Amino acid sequence: MMTVELKVDEGWLTVCELSEMTPGRGVAVLLPDGGQAAVFLGRSGWTYAVDNRDPFTGASVLSRGLVGCVEGRPFVASPLLKQRFDLETGRCLDDEEVAVRTYPVRTAATSTAVA
């Protein structure tokens, strides 16, 4: 079994099983500090995570955004005002002065104990 894990200040946080994610879609994750992250599984298997808060509206909605690719760069477009955020750097592709936080993400094999 493979899990998706997000790097936070306290260490690696298990988000969910990889099989529970839908390629091209995001999931919102509650972080230990009370914030939220948006974790995405790309159609080719990559995983990325950014802050779930849309800096233009203040709403926690990026996990529900549209995932795409422009010039080889994966992005999520906010479902509200449609600004696009690079999933690797967090930089807004439509306003160079705005960015969202990114988080390291990994997939890890978990062992299942047999009782």
N, C-alpha and C positions, 0 to 999 in steps of 0.2 A: 504494500500500500504506500502511496506517495502523498505527502502533505505539503501544503503551501505555507511557508513561514515568512514573517515580516520582521525585519530588524528594528527594534525600538531601543530606547535607552537602557531598559532592563535586560536586554538580550534578545533572543529569537522567540517570537510569539507565533504559535501555531494558529493559522487562520481557518483552514478547513482541509478536507481531503481534496486532492487535485481532481478526482473524478466528479466532485460536486460542482465544479466550475464549468461554465459554458464558454467555449471559445468565442471571442469577439464581444464578450460582456464583462461587466465589472460587478464586484460585490463590495458593500460597505463593511468596514471593520471598526469596532469600538476598541480604542487603544487604552492601555492602562492609565494614561493621564487624563482620560475623559474625551480626548479628541477622536477624530475619525480619519481613516485612510480609505482610499478607493483602490482595490486590487483588481488587476485585469489579467486575463488569460488570452493571449493572442491566438489567432487561427493556426499559426505555425508552432505553437507550443511555448512561446516566450511568456514570462510573467513580469509585470511591472506594478509599482504602487506609488501613488501620489496622495497628497492631502485631499480629502473629500470635499473641502470647502471651496466653492467658487469665489475667487477674490473679487469678482465684479459685482456679485449680488449678495455675498455673505451666506448663501444657502449651501447646505451640505448635500450636493447633488451630483458631483462629478462621477460617482460610481454608476449613475444611470445615463451617462453620456454616450455618444456615438464614437466608436473606435474606428480609426482609419489609418492611412499611411500617405504621406506626401514626401516626394523625393527621398524615399527610403526611410523616413523617420516616422515611427509610430506615434499617434496622438490620440487624445480623447477630446471631443468637442462637448462643451457644456450643453446640457439639454435646455438651458434657459436662454442665454444670449448667443450661443454657438461659438464662443471663443475657443480656439484649439490650443491644447497644452501638450507639449512634447513629453511623452511618457518616460524618456530616458533622462532628460535634464530638468523637466518641470517648467521650462520657459514657455511663455505664451507666444504662439506663432503669429498672433494678430496684434500684439502690443509688446514691444521689446522690453518695456519697463516693468512688466508684471510676470511673476512666476509663482508656482506652487512648490511646496516641499516634495521631494522624492524620498522614497524609502528603499533600501536594499530588500530584495525578495529572493527566496530560494525555494526549490522543491527538495524534499528530503524523504528518503525511504524510512518508514517506521517498521519496527518489528512487532509482530503480534505474538504475545505470549500464549503458550498452550498450557492449560491447567490440567 
